[in-house]
C-alpha cells in the first residue's frame, strides 16, 4: 500500500534472489517488476512459466539511479517508468532496454506513469515538491503524448493523488488523500478530469488497477483491521466489493496487475506487518486467478516498497481466424455482391448470404461472432435512387 510513500528516497534491502531452470517448462508470459540491488530499486524482466514459476530475471537497464513503477505499452513493445535522475522523471524505453528517452522537465517531480489504452498518451502524477516524511505533497494528475508533447493537467492541486490508471472505457482511477480523512481512498474520473467520484471510504484503500475490460478494479486495503493488508476487487462504480486474498499478519498482499487476457492477477506478497512500507521486509511476486484462487509464488524476490509486478501484454492469437469479403454472384445476367468468409490461407470459402441484395463493407464484431454491413434495398452502388440500410 505504501501509505504516504512515493519512492524517491532509498533504503537498504536484500538483493534479488535470481531464479534459474525451468528450461523444459512451457513459457507463457513475461513480467516486469522492481527489485533492489545494493539498496537501490531497479526494474527487472522475468519469464513466467505455465506452472507459475518465474525464471531468468534480468535488469532492463544499466543505469545507476533508482527505477520504479514500470508500465507496459498496450502492444507490449515499450515501458514507461519513473527514474530518479535530476529529481524524479518519466522515461520510456523499448522492451529490449534500448531507446531510453526522458519525457519530464529537468529537474522534475513526476511519478507513477501508465499508458492510455491506445498507447498514444501517458497519464502520471506531478508532485508540487519533494515528499517529506509524514507530509504528503500536493499533486497534479497530468496527461502527455507518448513523446512528451501536449502535456496538460486533468486534475490539479489535490493532496497526494497518485498512481493514475487509464481504462479501455476512458476512465482514470487513482488513489488520493484529498478528502482530508487521513485515509487513502480510491477515486475515478473521466480522462478529461470531469465526473470525479470517490469509490471507497472508511479505510486505507490503495494501488487501484483496472481489469483489461474496464469492468473491475483490484486494490489493496486494510479494511479488515488488526493491521491486515489484503487484496480486494470491486466493480468500476465501486459496487460489488469482494475479498480475493486472506493473509494474516505478518503476511500481506497488494500491488496488483492483470494479465492482458484477464485470466491471471500478479501481486506482491510479503512478510511485513507494516503495510508494505518496510524496505527490509521479504517480498515476492505471486500470481492468482481473478477470483482469488490458485495463489502461486513465482519464487522471485521483489522490493517490498514498490514491487510493481506488471504482465507484458500478449498479442491476440485468433484460432480458426477468418476474413469476410464481398463475393460476386451471377443473378439474371448481372452480378450481385453477397458476403462470404474464408480462412486466412484462402481455404474453406463459404457464401453466408443469399437474399439477392447487394452488400458492401462488412466488418466483424470484436469477438468475431457477428457482422455489420451495408445492404442495398433498392438498386446498387452508384445507381440513381439506390436505397441502403445497415444490417447485422
GUKOL-381666 format. One record per residue (C-alpha): residue number from 0; x, y, z. Coordinates in steps of 0.25 Angstrom, whole numbers, plus 5000, padded with zeros to 4 digits. Layout:
<atom k="NUM" x="X" y="Y" z="Z"/>
...
# end
This chain:
<atom k="0" x="5000" y="5000" z="5000"/>
<atom k="1" x="5012" y="5009" z="5003"/>
<atom k="2" x="5004" y="5019" z="5011"/>
<atom k="3" x="5009" y="5034" z="5009"/>
<atom k="4" x="5021" y="5028" z="5001"/>
<atom k="5" x="5026" y="5032" z="4987"/>
<atom k="6" x="5039" y="5025" z="4984"/>
<atom k="7" x="5049" y="5035" z="4983"/>
<atom k="8" x="5057" y="5033" z="4996"/>
<atom k="9" x="5064" y="5019" z="4996"/>
<atom k="10" x="5066" y="5009" z="5007"/>
<atom k="11" x="5074" y="4996" z="5009"/>
<atom k="12" x="5069" y="4982" z="5006"/>
<atom k="13" x="5073" y="4969" z="5002"/>
<atom k="14" x="5078" y="4967" z="4987"/>
<atom k="15" x="5070" y="4959" z="4977"/>
<atom k="16" x="5070" y="4944" z="4978"/>
<atom k="17" x="5071" y="4941" z="4964"/>
<atom k="18" x="5063" y="4928" z="4959"/>
<atom k="19" x="5068" y="4919" z="4949"/>
<atom k="20" x="5064" y="4906" z="4942"/>
<atom k="21" x="5050" y="4902" z="4936"/>
<atom k="22" x="5057" y="4901" z="4923"/>
<atom k="23" x="5047" y="4890" z="4918"/>
<atom k="24" x="5034" y="4896" z="4924"/>
<atom k="25" x="5025" y="4904" z="4915"/>
<atom k="26" x="5027" y="4919" z="4915"/>
<atom k="27" x="5014" y="4926" z="4916"/>
<atom k="28" x="5018" y="4941" z="4918"/>
<atom k="29" x="5028" y="4951" z="4923"/>
<atom k="30" x="5027" y="4961" z="4934"/>
<atom k="31" x="5033" y="4974" z="4938"/>
<atom k="32" x="5035" y="4976" z="4953"/>
<atom k="33" x="5044" y="4984" z="4963"/>
<atom k="34" x="5055" y="4978" z="4972"/>
<atom k="35" x="5066" y="4984" z="4980"/>
<atom k="36" x="5081" y="4983" z="4978"/>
<atom k="37" x="5091" y="4990" z="4987"/>
<atom k="38" x="5080" y="4997" z="4993"/>
<atom k="39" x="5074" y="5003" z="4980"/>
<atom k="40" x="5061" y="4999" z="4973"/>
<atom k="41" x="5063" y="4995" z="4959"/>
<atom k="42" x="5054" y="4989" z="4948"/>
<atom k="43" x="5055" y="4975" z="4944"/>
<atom k="44" x="5049" y="4966" z="4934"/>
<atom k="45" x="5046" y="4951" z="4937"/>
<atom k="46" x="5040" y="4939" z="4930"/>
<atom k="47" x="5028" y="4933" z="4936"/>
<atom k="48" x="5024" y="4918" z="4932"/>
<atom k="49" x="5011" y="4911" z="4932"/>
<atom k="50" x="5014" y="4906" z="4946"/>
<atom k="51" x="5014" y="4920" z="4951"/>
<atom k="52" x="5029" y="4919" z="4954"/>
<atom k="53" x="5038" y="4931" z="4950"/>
<atom k="54" x="5052" y="4929" z="4944"/>
<atom k="55" x="5063" y="4937" z="4938"/>
<atom k="56" x="5061" y="4951" z="4944"/>
<atom k="57" x="5070" y="4961" z="4937"/>
<atom k="58" x="5071" y="4976" z="4939"/>
<atom k="59" x="5065" y="4985" z="4928"/>
<atom k="60" x="5075" y="4996" z="4928"/>
<atom k="61" x="5089" y="4998" z="4933"/>
<atom k="62" x="5086" y="5012" z="4940"/>
<atom k="63" x="5091" y="5015" z="4954"/>
<atom k="64" x="5079" y="5023" z="4958"/>
<atom k="65" x="5067" y="5017" z="4964"/>
<atom k="66" x="5055" y="5012" z="4955"/>
<atom k="67" x="5041" y="5010" z="4959"/>
<atom k="68" x="5027" y="5008" z="4955"/>
<atom k="69" x="5028" y="5001" z="4941"/>
<atom k="70" x="5016" y="5001" z="4932"/>
<atom k="71" x="5015" y="4993" z="4918"/>
<atom k="72" x="5010" y="5000" z="4906"/>
<atom k="73" x="4998" y="4993" z="4901"/>
<atom k="74" x="5005" y="4986" z="4890"/>
<atom k="75" x="5016" y="4981" z="4900"/>
<atom k="76" x="5027" y="4987" z="4892"/>
<atom k="77" x="5031" y="4999" z="4901"/>
<atom k="78" x="5031" y="5002" z="4916"/>
<atom k="79" x="5029" y="5015" z="4923"/>
<atom k="80" x="5035" y="5017" z="4937"/>
<atom k="81" x="5040" y="5026" z="4948"/>
<atom k="82" x="5055" y="5029" z="4949"/>
<atom k="83" x="5061" y="5037" z="4960"/>
<atom k="84" x="5071" y="5045" z="4951"/>
<atom k="85" x="5071" y="5060" z="4953"/>
<atom k="86" x="5059" y="5059" z="4962"/>
<atom k="87" x="5048" y="5048" z="4958"/>
<atom k="88" x="5045" y="5047" z="4944"/>
<atom k="89" x="5036" y="5039" z="4934"/>
<atom k="90" x="5044" y="5031" z="4924"/>
<atom k="91" x="5040" y="5022" z="4912"/>
<atom k="92" x="5049" y="5010" z="4908"/>
<atom k="93" x="5048" y="4999" z="4898"/>
<atom k="94" x="5045" y="4985" z="4903"/>
<atom k="95" x="5060" y="4981" z="4900"/>
<atom k="96" x="5066" y="4992" z="4908"/>
<atom k="97" x="5069" y="5001" z="4896"/>
<atom k="98" x="5063" y="5015" z="4892"/>
<atom k="99" x="5062" y="5021" z="4906"/>
<atom k="100" x="5056" y="5035" z="4906"/>
<atom k="101" x="5053" y="5045" z="4917"/>
<atom k="102" x="5040" y="5052" z="4916"/>
<atom k="103" x="5039" y="5060" z="4928"/>
<atom k="104" x="5046" y="5074" z="4930"/>
<atom k="105" x="5059" y="5075" z="4938"/>
<atom k="106" x="5059" y="5075" z="4950"/>
<atom k="107" x="5045" y="5068" z="4951"/>
<atom k="108" x="5036" y="5062" z="4962"/>
<atom k="109" x="5028" y="5053" z="4952"/>
<atom k="110" x="5024" y="5039" z="4957"/>
<atom k="111" x="5015" y="5027" z="4955"/>
<atom k="112" x="5012" y="5027" z="4940"/>
<atom k="113" x="5004" y="5018" z="4932"/>
<atom k="114" x="4999" y="5017" z="4917"/>
<atom k="115" x="4985" y="5021" z="4911"/>
<atom k="116" x="4978" y="5009" z="4905"/>
<atom k="117" x="4982" y="5013" z="4891"/>
<atom k="118" x="4997" y="5015" z="4894"/>
<atom k="119" x="4997" y="5029" z="4889"/>
<atom k="120" x="4997" y="5036" z="4903"/>
<atom k="121" x="5003" y="5035" z="4917"/>
<atom k="122" x="4996" y="5039" z="4930"/>
<atom k="123" x="5004" y="5042" z="4942"/>
<atom k="124" x="5005" y="5050" z="4955"/>
<atom k="125" x="5014" y="5062" z="4957"/>
<atom k="126" x="5018" y="5066" z="4971"/>
<atom k="127" x="5018" y="5080" z="4975"/>
<atom k="128" x="5030" y="5078" z="4984"/>
<atom k="129" x="5039" y="5067" z="4988"/>
<atom k="130" x="5032" y="5058" z="4998"/>
<atom k="131" x="5035" y="5059" z="5013"/>
<atom k="132" x="5033" y="5048" z="5024"/>
<atom k="133" x="5018" y="5049" z="5029"/>
<atom k="134" x="5016" y="5061" z="5020"/>
<atom k="135" x="5009" y="5056" z="5007"/>
<atom k="136" x="5011" y="5066" z="4996"/>
<atom k="137" x="5000" y="5073" z="4987"/>
<atom k="138" x="5000" y="5068" z="4973"/>
<atom k="139" x="4994" y="5069" z="4959"/>
<atom k="140" x="4990" y="5057" z="4951"/>
<atom k="141" x="4994" y="5060" z="4936"/>
<atom k="142" x="4994" y="5055" z="4922"/>
<atom k="143" x="5004" y="5056" z="4911"/>
<atom k="144" x="5006" y="5050" z="4898"/>
<atom k="145" x="5016" y="5038" z="4897"/>
<atom k="146" x="5027" y="5047" z="4892"/>
<atom k="147" x="5025" y="5057" z="4904"/>
<atom k="148" x="5018" y="5067" z="4896"/>
<atom k="149" x="5004" y="5072" z="4899"/>
<atom k="150" x="5006" y="5072" z="4914"/>
<atom k="151" x="4994" y="5077" z="4922"/>
<atom k="152" x="4987" y="5075" z="4935"/>
<atom k="153" x="4974" y="5068" z="4937"/>
<atom k="154" x="4973" y="5069" z="4952"/>
<atom k="155" x="4981" y="5080" z="4958"/>
<atom k="156" x="4984" y="5083" z="4973"/>
<atom k="157" x="4979" y="5071" z="4981"/>
<atom k="158" x="4986" y="5065" z="4993"/>
<atom k="159" x="4995" y="5053" z="4989"/>
<atom k="160" x="4987" y="5048" z="4977"/>
<atom k="161" x="4996" y="5037" z="4970"/>
<atom k="162" x="4996" y="5024" z="4962"/>
<atom k="163" x="4986" y="5028" z="4952"/>
<atom k="164" x="4982" y="5017" z="4942"/>
<atom k="165" x="4974" y="5019" z="4929"/>
<atom k="166" x="4963" y="5008" z="4926"/>
<atom k="167" x="4958" y="5004" z="4912"/>
<atom k="168" x="4945" y="5011" z="4916"/>
<atom k="169" x="4953" y="5024" z="4916"/>
<atom k="170" x="4953" y="5026" z="4931"/>
<atom k="171" x="4964" y="5029" z="4940"/>
<atom k="172" x="4965" y="5022" z="4954"/>
<atom k="173" x="4975" y="5027" z="4965"/>
<atom k="174" x="4977" y="5028" z="4980"/>
<atom k="175" x="4977" y="5040" z="4988"/>
<atom k="176" x="4977" y="5047" z="5001"/>
<atom k="177" x="4968" y="5059" z="4996"/>
<atom k="178" x="4956" y="5056" z="5005"/>
<atom k="179" x="4964" y="5060" z="5018"/>
<atom k="180" x="4960" y="5048" z="5026"/>
<atom k="181" x="4975" y="5043" z="5027"/>
<atom k="182" x="4972" y="5030" z="5019"/>
<atom k="183" x="4976" y="5027" z="5005"/>
<atom k="184" x="4963" y="5025" z="4997"/>
<atom k="185" x="4961" y="5022" z="4982"/>
<atom k="186" x="4955" y="5031" z="4972"/>
<atom k="187" x="4950" y="5030" z="4958"/>
<atom k="188" x="4949" y="5041" z="4947"/>
<atom k="189" x="4947" y="5043" z="4932"/>
<atom k="190" x="4960" y="5044" z="4924"/>
<atom k="191" x="4958" y="5059" z="4923"/>
<atom k="192" x="4957" y="5061" z="4938"/>
<atom k="193" x="4942" y="5062" z="4939"/>
<atom k="194" x="4932" y="5053" z="4946"/>
<atom k="195" x="4941" y="5052" z="4959"/>
<atom k="196" x="4935" y="5041" z="4968"/>
<atom k="197" x="4940" y="5035" z="4981"/>
<atom k="198" x="4939" y="5019" z="4981"/>
<atom k="199" x="4944" y="5015" z="4995"/>
<atom k="200" x="4943" y="5020" z="5009"/>
<atom k="201" x="4946" y="5016" z="5023"/>
<atom k="202" x="4959" y="5010" z="5022"/>
<atom k="203" x="4972" y="5011" z="5014"/>
<atom k="204" x="4969" y="5007" z="5000"/>
<atom k="205" x="4981" y="5008" z="4990"/>
<atom k="206" x="4988" y="5003" z="4977"/>
<atom k="207" x="4976" y="5002" z="4969"/>
<atom k="208" x="4977" y="4995" z="4955"/>
<atom k="209" x="4967" y="4992" z="4944"/>
<atom k="210" x="4963" y="4979" z="4939"/>
<atom k="211" x="4966" y="4978" z="4924"/>
<atom k="212" x="4951" y="4980" z="4920"/>
<atom k="213" x="4950" y="4992" z="4930"/>
<atom k="214" x="4939" y="4986" z="4938"/>
<atom k="215" x="4946" y="4983" z="4951"/>
<atom k="216" x="4957" y="4989" z="4959"/>
<atom k="217" x="4966" y="4982" z="4969"/>
<atom k="218" x="4973" y="4989" z="4980"/>
<atom k="219" x="4980" y="4987" z="4994"/>
<atom k="220" x="4972" y="4990" z="5007"/>
<atom k="221" x="4974" y="4990" z="5022"/>
<atom k="222" x="4959" y="4990" z="5024"/>
<atom k="223" x="4959" y="4977" z="5032"/>
<atom k="224" x="4966" y="4984" z="5043"/>
<atom k="225" x="4977" y="4977" z="5052"/>
<atom k="226" x="4987" y="4982" z="5043"/>
<atom k="227" x="4984" y="4973" z="5032"/>
<atom k="228" x="4986" y="4976" z="5017"/>
<atom k="229" x="4979" y="4968" z="5006"/>
<atom k="230" x="4975" y="4970" z="4992"/>
<atom k="231" x="4960" y="4973" z="4988"/>
<atom k="232" x="4952" y="4975" z="4975"/>
<atom k="233" x="4941" y="4984" z="4972"/>
<atom k="234" x="4932" y="4988" z="4960"/>
<atom k="235" x="4936" y="5000" z="4952"/>
<atom k="236" x="4925" y="5008" z="4960"/>
<atom k="237" x="4930" y="5004" z="4974"/>
<atom k="238" x="4920" y="4993" z="4976"/>
<atom k="239" x="4921" y="4978" z="4977"/>
<atom k="240" x="4934" y="4978" z="4986"/>
<atom k="241" x="4939" y="4964" z="4989"/>
<atom k="242" x="4952" y="4960" z="4996"/>
<atom k="243" x="4962" y="4952" z="4988"/>
<atom k="244" x="4973" y="4949" z="4998"/>
<atom k="245" x="4972" y="4945" z="5012"/>
<atom k="246" x="4986" y="4946" z="5018"/>
<atom k="247" x="4988" y="4949" z="5033"/>
<atom k="248" x="4999" y="4957" z="5039"/>
<atom k="249" x="5011" y="4957" z="5037"/>
<atom k="250" x="5007" y="4952" z="5023"/>
<atom k="251" x="5002" y="4963" z="5014"/>
<atom k="252" x="4997" y="4965" z="4999"/>
<atom k="253" x="4995" y="4977" z="4990"/>
<atom k="254" x="5000" y="4984" z="4977"/>
<atom k="255" x="4993" y="4976" z="4967"/>
<atom k="256" x="4993" y="4975" z="4952"/>
<atom k="257" x="4984" y="4967" z="4942"/>
<atom k="258" x="4989" y="4959" z="4930"/>
<atom k="259" x="4985" y="4964" z="4917"/>
<atom k="260" x="4975" y="4953" z="4915"/>
<atom k="261" x="4969" y="4955" z="4929"/>
<atom k="262" x="4972" y="4941" z="4933"/>
<atom k="263" x="4982" y="4944" z="4944"/>
<atom k="264" x="4986" y="4955" z="4954"/>
<atom k="265" x="5000" y="4957" z="4959"/>
<atom k="266" x="5002" y="4963" z="4972"/>
<atom k="267" x="5013" y="4966" z="4983"/>
<atom k="268" x="5012" y="4956" z="4995"/>
<atom k="269" x="5021" y="4960" z="5007"/>
<atom k="270" x="5025" y="4956" z="5021"/>
<atom k="271" x="5024" y="4970" z="5027"/>
<atom k="272" x="5012" y="4974" z="5036"/>
<atom k="273" x="5015" y="4989" z="5033"/>
<atom k="274" x="5006" y="4991" z="5020"/>
<atom k="275" x="5017" y="4989" z="5010"/>
<atom k="276" x="5025" y="5001" z="5016"/>
<atom k="277" x="5038" y="4993" z="5021"/>
<atom k="278" x="5049" y="4993" z="5011"/>
<atom k="279" x="5056" y="4982" z="5019"/>
<atom k="280" x="5044" y="4972" z="5018"/>
<atom k="281" x="5044" y="4960" z="5009"/>
<atom k="282" x="5034" y="4961" z="4997"/>
<atom k="283" x="5032" y="4952" z="4985"/>
<atom k="284" x="5024" y="4953" z="4972"/>
<atom k="285" x="5011" y="4944" z="4973"/>
<atom k="286" x="5000" y="4941" z="4964"/>
<atom k="287" x="4986" y="4936" z="4965"/>
<atom k="288" x="4973" y="4935" z="4958"/>
<atom k="289" x="4963" y="4946" z="4957"/>
<atom k="290" x="4954" y="4940" z="4968"/>
<atom k="291" x="4966" y="4939" z="4977"/>
<atom k="292" x="4968" y="4924" z="4975"/>
<atom k="293" x="4981" y="4918" z="4971"/>
<atom k="294" x="4991" y="4926" z="4979"/>
<atom k="295" x="5005" y="4923" z="4974"/>
<atom k="296" x="5018" y="4928" z="4977"/>
<atom k="297" x="5027" y="4931" z="4965"/>
<atom k="298" x="5039" y="4929" z="4974"/>
<atom k="299" x="5045" y="4943" z="4970"/>
<atom k="300" x="5048" y="4953" z="4981"/>
<atom k="301" x="5044" y="4967" z="4979"/>
<atom k="302" x="5044" y="4981" z="4986"/>
<atom k="303" x="5035" y="4982" z="4998"/>
<atom k="304" x="5033" y="4997" z="4995"/>
<atom k="305" x="5029" y="4997" z="4981"/>
<atom k="306" x="5029" y="4983" z="4975"/>
<atom k="307" x="5021" y="4987" z="4964"/>
<atom k="308" x="5019" y="4973" z="4956"/>
<atom k="309" x="5014" y="4976" z="4942"/>
<atom k="310" x="5010" y="4966" z="4932"/>
<atom k="311" x="5015" y="4968" z="4918"/>
<atom k="312" x="5003" y="4969" z="4909"/>
<atom k="313" x="5002" y="4958" z="4899"/>
<atom k="314" x="4998" y="4958" z="4885"/>
<atom k="315" x="4984" y="4953" z="4882"/>
<atom k="316" x="4984" y="4939" z="4876"/>
<atom k="317" x="4972" y="4936" z="4868"/>
<atom k="318" x="4969" y="4921" z="4865"/>
<atom k="319" x="4962" y="4918" z="4853"/>
<atom k="320" x="4963" y="4932" z="4848"/>
<atom k="321" x="4954" y="4936" z="4836"/>
<atom k="322" x="4952" y="4948" z="4828"/>
<atom k="323" x="4939" y="4953" z="4821"/>
<atom k="324" x="4938" y="4959" z="4807"/>
<atom k="325" x="4929" y="4962" z="4796"/>
<atom k="326" x="4926" y="4951" z="4786"/>
<atom k="327" x="4921" y="4954" z="4772"/>
<atom k="328" x="4909" y="4944" z="4769"/>
<atom k="329" x="4903" y="4944" z="4755"/>
<atom k="330" x="4888" y="4946" z="4756"/>
<atom k="331" x="4879" y="4949" z="4744"/>
<atom k="332" x="4891" y="4953" z="4735"/>
<atom k="333" x="4897" y="4963" z="4745"/>
<atom k="334" x="4906" y="4961" z="4757"/>
<atom k="335" x="4900" y="4963" z="4771"/>
<atom k="336" x="4910" y="4964" z="4783"/>
<atom k="337" x="4907" y="4954" z="4794"/>
<atom k="338" x="4916" y="4952" z="4806"/>
<atom k="339" x="4926" y="4940" z="4808"/>
<atom k="340" x="4936" y="4936" z="4818"/>
<atom k="341" x="4949" y="4928" z="4817"/>
<atom k="342" x="4961" y="4924" z="4825"/>
<atom k="343" x="4973" y="4933" z="4825"/>
<atom k="344" x="4980" y="4924" z="4816"/>
<atom k="345" x="4969" y="4924" z="4806"/>
<atom k="346" x="4963" y="4911" z="4809"/>
<atom k="347" x="4949" y="4908" z="4814"/>
<atom k="348" x="4942" y="4918" z="4805"/>
<atom k="349" x="4927" y="4919" z="4809"/>
<atom k="350" x="4916" y="4928" z="4804"/>
<atom k="351" x="4908" y="4933" z="4816"/>
<atom k="352" x="4897" y="4942" z="4810"/>
<atom k="353" x="4888" y="4939" z="4798"/>
<atom k="354" x="4876" y="4948" z="4798"/>
<atom k="355" x="4879" y="4955" z="4785"/>
<atom k="356" x="4882" y="4968" z="4790"/>
<atom k="357" x="4896" y="4975" z="4788"/>
<atom k="358" x="4904" y="4976" z="4801"/>
<atom k="359" x="4917" y="4984" z="4804"/>
<atom k="360" x="4927" y="4988" z="4815"/>
<atom k="361" x="4925" y="4976" z="4824"/>
<atom k="362" x="4932" y="4977" z="4838"/>
<atom k="363" x="4933" y="4966" z="4849"/>
<atom k="364" x="4930" y="4970" z="4863"/>
<atom k="365" x="4942" y="4970" z="4873"/>
<atom k="366" x="4938" y="4956" z="4877"/>
<atom k="367" x="4936" y="4951" z="4863"/>
<atom k="368" x="4922" y="4946" z="4866"/>
<atom k="369" x="4914" y="4956" z="4857"/>
<atom k="370" x="4915" y="4964" z="4845"/>
<atom k="371" x="4911" y="4978" z="4841"/>
<atom k="372" x="4910" y="4982" z="4827"/>
<atom k="373" x="4903" y="4992" z="4817"/>
<atom k="374" x="4891" y="4985" z="4809"/>
<atom k="375" x="4885" y="4991" z="4797"/>
<atom k="376" x="4870" y="4990" z="4798"/>
<atom k="377" x="4867" y="4996" z="4784"/>
<atom k="378" x="4878" y="4997" z="4773"/>
<atom k="379" x="4893" y="4996" z="4775"/>
<atom k="380" x="4905" y="5005" z="4777"/>
<atom k="381" x="4905" y="5017" z="4768"/>
<atom k="382" x="4891" y="5015" z="4763"/>
<atom k="383" x="4881" y="5027" z="4764"/>
<atom k="384" x="4871" y="5025" z="4774"/>
<atom k="385" x="4878" y="5014" z="4781"/>
<atom k="386" x="4874" y="5011" z="4796"/>
<atom k="387" x="4883" y="5005" z="4807"/>
<atom k="388" x="4882" y="5001" z="4821"/>
<atom k="389" x="4891" y="4995" z="4831"/>
<atom k="390" x="4889" y="4981" z="4835"/>
<atom k="391" x="4894" y="4971" z="4845"/>
# end
